[in-house]
Amino acid sequence: MTGRQRGDQPDVEHPTYAIEVKAGKVMSPRLREGMAQAVAAAVGTGKTPLLCVSHSVLHHPSEQYVVMRLEDFQAWMGGPGGEG
């Protein structure tokens, strides 16, 4: 079994982040709708849209995530390569 199969190596090499990429139809309609609502709420405000997701399973603590569009992340980091 390779490191890629075990998931112990990032998809993208970066000095700060361990980046895993999932491509294709990976976002549910509910998540896409949530992001669209965050984007709509940010229009004209100068704010960055964020989608906060709480995943919980019966009798188990929830997992918390923050999702951001790549273009917003790049702007926040100072450009496509995060030079800023």
N, C-alpha and C positions, 0 to 999 in steps of 0.2 A: 504494500500500500504506500503511495507517495504522500508527501506532505500536503499536496493540494487536496487529496481525497480526505485527509483527516481534518483539513481546515486550519492547520497551524501555521500557514504562510499566507500573507495578504495577497489579494489579487493585484493591488497597485502598491509599488514601493514608494514610501513617503517617510521623511525624517520624523514626523510627529504622529501620524495617524496609521492605524492598521485598517486598510480599506478593503472591504469585501464588496464585490459587484454582483448584483443579480440582474439579469437582463431578460427581456421578453415581457409577457403579460404577468407581472409579479405583484402589481398593486390591485387590491380588490376595489370594486366600485365604491365601497364605503370610504376607503382611504382616499381615493381620487376625489370624491365629493368633499371630504374634509379639507383636503389641500386647496381645492377650488374655493371653498368658503374662506379659508385663511388668506388666500390671494385677494379675493374680493374685499375682505375687511381691511386689507393693507393699502388698497388703492387710494392715492392722494394723501396718505398720512406720513410717508417717508419711513414707515416701519417695515421690518422684514417679516414675511409670513412664515409661521412655524405651525406644524401640526403636532400636537401632543397626543400620544397613543398610550392607552393603558390596557394591557392584556392580562386578564385574570381567568383562572380556572377554578372551579368549585373547590373550596377549602385550601387553596394555595395563594400565597401572596401575589399581587399583581406585578408585572414587569412594566416599567415606564420607558417610553421612547420619545425622542423629538426628531421629527422629519423635516427636512428643509430642501427646497429645490436646489439643484446644482448651480444654477445661475446666481441664486441668492448667496449660496455658500462662497462661490468664487468672488462675488462683489465684497462680501464680508472679509474675506482673506486677502483682498487686494489684487485680484486678477486670476486668470485661468490657472496659473501655476502656484498661486498663493504667495506671490513675491512680497506682498505688502505687510 
